[in-house]
């Protein structure tokens, strides 16, 4: 009989843990969506998966947000940040730049970081691009669930930024859940704090 109680307790603990994970993922999305962009020198669009020159769903949404900020005059430059992953044939930044040019953005206002492999590198390298081009302020553009961590990294790097979220759909929720672990990892490594931005 004891083993039945142990098994039931384990199932309940697993279910509770899963519910907590879902709650934290939803909280990250909510926090991201609360961010409001301020006029700035540039928008930093963080990379995501691209199939050759065809941006994936999440990346397309991020690009559309950055494009909207540029068209509405919130920013003068667009920084596209993302290297080439092991499952990608071109760098995310090259795919992003092509998308923006095809949507009417002049090539000379698109600045690239082609070497980033994660969020820390995205923002550190984008800061270097900003400094090299005399830019001081930026709007960080990424998926809603990812924006809180990106803002925390930017704060750790001393960047003067606001944020603007690309709303994620139900098909991206697994990434929101994965983001919970990524945020904890960044907090432990000292690359970002846990306090909401």
C-alpha positions, 0 to 999 in steps of 0.5 A: 500500500505504501508504494501506492501513496508514494506513486500518487505523491510523485504524480501530484508533485509532477503535476504541480511542477508542470502547472508552476512551469506553465504559470511562469511561462505565461507570466514571462509572456505577460511581462513582455507584453507590458513593455512599451517602446520609447523613441530611440536611435535603433531597434535591436531585433534579436534573431531566431530560426531561419530556414535559409532566407525564409525567417521562421514564424517567431523571427517573422513576427519580430521583423514585422515589429521592428519594421513597424517601429522604423516606419512609424519613426520610433527608430532611425536604424535597425540592428539585426542580431543573430549568427548561423546555427547548426541547423541553418544555411545562412546567418539569421542576420543575413536572412533578417536584412534581406527581409527588411530590404524586401520590405522597403528598408534602405540597406544603409540603415540596417546594421548587422551582428552576424556572430551571436549565438545566444541572448547575451551575445546578441545584446553585447555585440549589438551594443558594440555595433551601437558604439561603433556607429554613435548610437546611444539608445535602442528598442529591444525587439523579440518575442514576448516570452523572451523580452524579460530576459533580454531586458535583464541582460541589457540592464546588466550590460548598462544599455539604455533601452526600452522593449517591444514584444512580438506577440507569440502564438499558441504554437510557440508556447513550448519556447515560453516554457523553455524560457523559464529554464533559460532565465534561471540559467542566466540568473545563476551565471550572473548574466541577468537578474531575476527581477522583472524589468 
